[in-house]
Amino acid sequence: MSRTRIKICGLRDRETIRSMHGLNVDAIGFVFAQSKRQVSPELASDLIEEVRAWPTASSEGTAPLAVGVFVNADLAELTSVVQTAELDVVQLHGSETPELCAAVKRALDVQVWKVFPIGRSAEEDAAGADARLQPFQSVVDAVLIDTAGGGTGEVFDWNVIRDYEEAAAKLGVPLYVAGGLHLDNVQPLVQLYRPGGVDVSSGVETEGVKDIEKISTFVRRVLEA
């Protein structure tokens, strides 16, 4: 991988996505779980049309991936949303089992990204990275670590990142880092750890609304790092 990939999450309107056209963004996230950023499958389908219209290529030579964010949804719900919104990726934030991940990949022909919550200090992350990730061998396409609770805008103890990078490498998948990332801390993160990807939502918002200036600056700082 030539650089850390960039995912911007929690998009809710076409104008913002259109204003992002041409940026080196690799994935755009749409939240289907209960949240202030939640969108309906029908709205997501409309927004994803704008993603597919990306006028310049990302690092992979294609439009950004359309990622759906879910918490403990069953296969029937996931199937319904994927069919309506035509997602590329299902990102699972809850207590989903390896068996469910395998069923999703088998039934829906999408990538599956599994999120693992991290305590706000290394001591809170009692289970080792290998023990948590190993059961998901061959059933996920990426691993994402985020501050416990998700969407809090708070940073976890980055000392655990190396262990999760190594554990993800054993699975042969990239590690994405989320949790309280913003314009002032994403460069140190990328310079220190060079994760497979970074995932940001509230860190590129102003008063709860996506801010294109912040998004552009965030992308530039990742690329510079």
PABA-650475 format. One line per 10 residues: number of its first residue (from 1); their letters; for each residue x, y, z of N, C-alpha, C. Coordinates in pm, whole numbers, plus 50000, padded with zeros to 5 digits. Example, Ala and Ser with C-alpha at 12.3 -4.5 7.8 and 13.67 -1.06 7.14 Angstrom:
! residues 2
1) AS) 51319 49431 50780 51230 49550 50780 51320 49670 50780  51285 49775 50708 51367 49894 50714 51290 50003 50787
***
This chain:
! residues 225
1) MSRTRIKICG) 50085 49881 50000 50000 50000 50000 50088 50124 50000  50063 50212 49906 50152 50326 49888 50130 50436 49991  50010 50445 50046 49983 50549 50143 49869 50507 50234  49852 50579 50343 49740 50556 50432 49610 50597 50362  49514 50508 50360 49387 50538 50294 49300 50626 50385  49207 50695 50321 49126 50795 50393 48978 50763 50376  48909 50750 50489 48764 50732 50488 48700 50850 50560  48605 50914 50494 48526 51021 50555 48389 50962 50584  48346 50966 50709 48224 50897 50749 48114 50995 50790  47990 50948 50780 47877 51025 50828 47825 51128 50731
11) LRDRETIRSM) 47837 51100 50600 47787 51195 50499 47635 51185 50490  47571 51302 50468 47424 51305 50467 47365 51392 50357  47449 51457 50273 47391 51543 50169 47477 51541 50043  47411 51560 49930 47479 51555 49800 47577 51669 49783  47543 51787 49833 47629 51902 49812 47768 51879 49868  47774 51822 49988 47905 51796 50049 47983 51695 49966  47917 51588 49926 47986 51487 49845 48034 51547 49714  47950 51628 49651 47990 51692 49525 48111 51783 49546  48113 51853 49658 48225 51943 49687 48353 51867 49715  48342 51737 49747 48460 51654 49773 48516 51592 49646
21) HGLNVDAIGF) 48444 51601 49535 48490 51540 49410 48633 51583 49379  48715 51485 49349 48854 51514 49313 48952 51499 49427  48902 51495 49552 48992 51474 49665 49039 51328 49668  49155 51305 49725 49208 51170 49737 49144 51098 49856  49016 51071 49844 48939 51000 49945 48911 50860 49892  48932 50760 49975 48920 50621 49930 48788 50556 49967  48720 50611 50069 48593 50552 50111 48508 50661 50176  48377 50649 50154 48281 50741 50214 48179 50658 50291  48157 50696 50418 48073 50617 50505 47935 50676 50524  47835 50586 50528 47696 50623 50552 47646 50544 50672
31) VFAQSKRQVS) 47591 50613 50770 47556 50550 50897 47411 50505 50893  47390 50376 50911 47255 50320 50917 47214 50284 51060  47311 50282 51151 47281 50259 51292 47219 50385 51351  47151 50369 51465 47090 50485 51530 47197 50587 51566  47183 50708 51517 47284 50811 51533 47228 50942 51481  47288 51053 51524 47248 51182 51467 47290 51194 51321  47376 51103 51275 47419 51103 51135 47349 50994 51054  47249 50930 51111 47183 50819 51045 47113 50864 50916  47122 50779 50813 47051 50804 50688 46966 50682 50654  46863 50701 50575 46781 50591 50529 46850 50523 50411
41) PELASDLIEE) 46816 50398 50384 46872 50332 50264 46841 50408 50136  46722 50468 50129 46683 50541 50009 46768 50667 49990  46791 50740 50100 46877 50859 50090 47020 50818 50056  47066 50711 50119 47202 50664 50090 47217 50628 49943  47116 50565 49886 47122 50530 49744 47140 50654 49658  47068 50760 49693 47079 50887 49620 47219 50946 49635  47272 50942 49757 47404 50998 49783 47513 50917 49714  47495 50787 49709 47596 50701 49647 47602 50725 49496  47492 50767 49436 47498 50808 49295 47600 50921 49277  47604 51011 49374 47701 51122 49367 47843 51071 49388
51) VRAWPTASSE) 47859 50970 49471 47992 50910 49490 48038 50845 49360  47948 50772 49296 47985 50702 49172 48023 50801 49061  47976 50926 49076 48005 51028 48973 48138 51100 48998  48218 51051 49092 48348 51112 49123 48426 51133 48994  48463 51257 48961 48520 51284 48829 48667 51248 48812  48739 51231 48923 48879 51193 48911 48904 51069 48994  49003 50993 48955 49026 50863 49018 49088 50877 49156  49052 50786 49243 49119 50774 49372 49249 50698 49351  49317 50662 49461 49444 50591 49450 49428 50456 49380  49307 50398 49382 49284 50270 49318 49235 50287 49175
61) GTAPLAVGVF) 49220 50411 49128 49172 50434 48994 49022 50422 48979  48949 50428 49090 48804 50416 49089 48744 50521 49182  48612 50529 49182 48543 50614 49278 48564 50558 49419  48548 50640 49522 48560 50590 49658 48459 50478 49685  48496 50389 49777 48405 50284 49820 48290 50345 49899  48171 50291 49879 48055 50330 49958 48041 50231 50074  48057 50283 50195 48062 50199 50314 47937 50222 50400  47868 50115 50435 47753 50125 50525 47793 50086 50666  47758 50169 50763 47796 50147 50903 47674 50093 50979  47692 49978 51043 47583 49910 51112 47628 49868 51253
71) VNADLAELTS) 47531 49854 51342 47558 49801 51476 47458 49689 51504  47507 49566 51509 47427 49448 51545 47303 49430 51459  47314 49463 51331 47206 49435 51237 47213 49287 51198  47096 49225 51175 47098 49086 51132 47112 49078 50980  47125 48956 50930 47152 48938 50787 47037 48990 50702  46914 48977 50750 46800 49025 50672 46805 49176 50655  46835 49249 50764 46844 49395 50754 46960 49435 50664  47074 49370 50681 47190 49403 50599 47159 49379 50451  47091 49269 50422 47056 49237 50284 46967 49345 50224  46866 49386 50299 46774 49488 50251 46845 49619 50220
81) VVQTAELDVV) 46933 49663 50312 47002 49790 50293 47100 49781 50177  47176 49673 50170 47275 49659 50062 47206 49658 49927  47092 49591 49917 47021 49586 49790 46966 49723 49749  46923 49801 49848 46868 49934 49818 46977 50035 49788  47081 50035 49871 47184 50139 49860 47302 50100 49773  47313 49972 49736 47423 49923 49652 47559 49958 49714  47577 49913 49837 47701 49937 49909 47814 49850 49856  47936 49900 49873 48056 49821 49844 48107 49749 49968  48082 49809 50084 48139 49761 50210 48032 49765 50319  48030 49661 50401 47950 49661 50523 48047 49669 50641
91) QLHGSETPEL) 48033 49775 50720 48122 49798 50835 48042 49769 50962  48088 49671 51039 48012 49619 51153 48073 49666 51284  47995 49743 51360 48045 49808 51481 48002 49740 51611  47923 49636 51603 47868 49578 51725 47940 49452 51770  47863 49357 51821 47919 49231 51871 47901 49120 51769  47908 49156 51642 47887 49059 51535 47991 48946 51541  47945 48826 51514 48031 48708 51522 48104 48684 51390  48212 48604 51395 48275 48564 51270 48178 48493 51177  48084 48418 51233 47987 48346 51152 47898 48442 51073  47856 48552 51137 47776 48650 51066 47858 48717 50956
101) CAAVKRALDV) 47982 48752 50987 48069 48814 50886 48083 48724 50764  48102 48593 50789 48115 48499 50678 47985 48492 50597  47873 48492 50668 47743 48486 50599 47720 48609 50513  47760 48726 50563 47744 48850 50488 47827 48845 50360  47952 48804 50372 48038 48797 50254 47981 48699 50152  47933 48586 50202 47882 48480 50113 47753 48524 50043  47665 48589 50116 47532 48621 50063 47528 48749 49982  47611 48848 50021 47592 48983 49966 47704 49029 49873  47812 48955 49865 47921 48991 49774 47970 49133 49798  47995 49165 49925 48051 49293 49964 48173 49269 50050
111) QVWKVFPIGR) 48256 49373 50065 48361 49366 50165 48299 49378 50305  48362 49313 50401 48320 49324 50541 48435 49381 50622  48411 49495 50687 48508 49554 50778 48455 49539 50920  48536 49486 51009 48493 49464 51148 48561 49565 51239  48481 49627 51323 48531 49729 51416 48549 49668 51554  48661 49701 51618 48690 49656 51753 48707 49778 51843  48625 49788 51948 48634 49904 52038 48757 49894 52128  48819 50010 52150 48938 50018 52235 48906 50108 52354  48944 50065 52474 48926 50148 52592 49007 50275 52582  48974 50372 52664 49041 50502 52656 49182 50499 52713
121) SAEEDAAGAD) 49219 50390 52774 49359 50369 52814 49396 50226 52779  49526 50200 52764 49571 50067 52725 49525 49961 52825  49516 49997 52952 49476 49903 53054 49333 49855 53035  49248 49940 52975 49109 49902 52953 49095 49799 52842  49193 49791 52756 49187 49697 52645 49241 49562 52692  49161 49496 52772 49208 49377 52843 49241 49261 52748  49157 49240 52648 49181 49130 52555 49291 49168 52456  49384 49075 52432 49492 49103 52339 49442 49112 52196  49516 49185 52115 49477 49205 51975 49466 49073 51901  49565 48984 51916 49561 48856 51846 49437 48776 51884
131) ARLQPFQSVV) 49406 48773 52013 49292 48694 52060 49161 48749 52004  49151 48879 51990 49028 48939 51940 49013 48923 51789  49123 48935 51716 49114 48936 51570 49120 48798 51507  49193 48704 51568 49217 48575 51504 49091 48501 51462  48982 48505 51540 48861 48434 51496 48802 48487 51366  48844 48607 51324 48789 48667 51203 48876 48642 51080  48973 48551 51094 49057 48513 50982 48972 48470 50863  48999 48527 50748 48936 48491 50620 48792 48536 50605  48734 48606 50707 48594 48649 50693 48579 48800 50697  48692 48874 50711 48686 49020 50703 48791 49069 50605
141) DAVLIDTAGG) 48765 49187 50549 48855 49247 50451 48935 49362 50508  48896 49410 50626 48971 49514 50696 48927 49512 50842  49015 49562 50926 48988 49577 51069 48997 49725 51102  48905 49771 51185 48905 49911 51227 48901 49916 51378  48986 49998 51439 48981 50017 51585 48934 50159 51614  48845 50169 51712 48779 50295 51743 48763 50304 51895  48752 50425 51945 48729 50445 52087 48598 50376 52127  48601 50306 52239 48482 50237 52287 48364 50334 52291  48251 50289 52241 48133 50374 52234 48109 50428 52096  48216 50447 52019 48205 50492 51880 48139 50627 51865
151) GTGEVFDWNV) 48192 50710 51778 48132 50840 51751 48141 50939 51866  48232 50912 51960 48243 51000 52078 48332 51120 52052  48415 51112 51948 48512 51219 51925 48629 51214 52021  48641 51105 52097 48749 51091 52193 48856 50996 52141  48980 51020 52181 49094 50942 52136 49124 50830 52236  49153 50711 52185 49199 50604 52274 49352 50610 52286  49407 50526 52372 49552 50521 52392 49618 50457 52270  49692 50537 52194 49753 50488 52071 49859 50381 52094  49899 50356 52217 49999 50253 52243 49954 50114 52199  49824 50095 52179 49777 49962 52137 49786 49944 51985
161) IRDYEEAAAK) 49812 50051 51911 49804 50042 51765 49901 49940 51708  50024 49937 51757 50123 49843 51702 50073 49699 51713  50016 49663 51829 49967 49526 51846 49857 49494 51746  49768 49590 51722 49659 49566 51628 49710 49565 51484  49811 49645 51454 49870 49640 51321 49928 49501 51295  49998 49447 51393 50058 49315 51377 49951 49207 51365  49845 49219 51446 49738 49120 51441 49663 49126 51308  49639 49248 51259 49572 49262 51129 49660 49208 51017  49791 49231 51027 49883 49180 50925 49879 49027 50919  49861 48962 51034 49851 48816 51035 49725 48769 50963
171) LGVPLYVAGG) 49621 48852 50964 49499 48819 50890 49512 48856 50743  49616 48935 50710 49636 48979 50573 49542 49091 50531  49499 49173 50631 49406 49281 50600 49461 49412 50657  49417 49527 50602 49463 49657 50654 49395 49691 50786  49464 49774 50865 49409 49828 50989 49374 49974 50968  49248 50009 50994 49203 50148 50994 49195 50196 51138  49233 50321 51160 49227 50382 51293 49124 50494 51291  49033 50492 51388 48934 50597 51406 48942 50643 51550  48850 50729 51591 48842 50770 51730 48909 50903 51758  48832 51009 51746 48883 51140 51784 48987 51199 51691
181) LHLDNVQPLV) 48995 51153 51569 49092 51211 51476 49042 51348 51428  49137 51439 51408 49103 51574 51361 49225 51634 51293  49214 51759 51255 49320 51823 51175 49454 51828 51247  49452 51836 51379 49576 51857 51453 49644 51729 51498  49575 51615 51493 49642 51494 51541 49659 51386 51434  49602 51405 51314 49612 51299 51216 49753 51286 51158  49825 51396 51144 49963 51384 51093 50053 51307 51189  50052 51340 51320 50134 51259 51411 50096 51111 51409  49967 51081 51398 49924 50941 51392 49985 50871 51271  49972 50933 51154 50022 50870 51031 50173 50860 51033
191) QLYRPGGVDV) 50240 50963 51083 50386 50961 51086 50440 50855 51182  50371 50837 51295 50418 50742 51396 50386 50597 51359  50265 50573 51305 50217 50437 51290 50190 50393 51146  50173 50487 51055 50143 50455 50916 50037 50345 50905  49919 50367 50961 49814 50266 50952 49766 50249 50810  49698 50138 50786 49644 50114 50652 49543 50220 50611  49471 50273 50711 49372 50376 50681 49335 50456 50804  49276 50571 50781 49221 50653 50889 49075 50683 50857  48995 50697 50962 48851 50714 50948 48810 50831 51036  48747 50932 50975 48712 51054 51048 48568 51091 51022
201) SSGVETEGVK) 48502 51147 51124 48367 51198 51108 48355 51333 51176  48340 51334 51309 48319 51462 51379 48439 51555 51365  48559 51499 51342 48679 51581 51331 48683 51669 51208  48592 51648 51113 48584 51735 50995 48446 51802 50988  48390 51828 51105 48261 51896 51114 48275 52030 51185  48185 52120 51155 48171 52246 51228 48027 52253 51276  48010 52254 51407 47877 52256 51468 47790 52143 51414  47850 52023 51405 47776 51905 51365 47751 51888 51217  47808 51975 51134 47787 51968 50989 47921 51951 50920  47927 51861 50822 48051 51840 50749 48099 51970 50687
211) DIEKISTFVR) 48228 51999 50703 48291 52123 50661 48392 52091 50552  48366 52134 50429 48453 52097 50318 48595 52149 50335  48611 52263 50400 48747 52313 50423 48822 52219 50517  48755 52172 50620 48819 52079 50713 48847 51945 50646  48752 51899 50563 48775 51773 50491 48896 51785 50400  48904 51893 50325 49017 51913 50233 49149 51920 50308  49148 51991 50422 49271 52004 50501 49310 51870 50562  49214 51795 50610 49241 51662 50666 49307 51573 50562  49250 51570 50441 49306 51488 50334 49449 51531 50302  49469 51663 50290 49603 51713 50259 49704 51675 50365
221) RVLEA) 49665 51683 50491 49760 51652 50598 49794 51503 50604  49698 51418 50572 49730 51274 50563 49830 51251 50450  49804 51311 50334 49894 51291 50220 50033 51347 50249  50041 51461 50315 50170 51519 50350 50247 51429 50446  50174 51366 50537 50241 51280 50636 50296 51154 50574
***
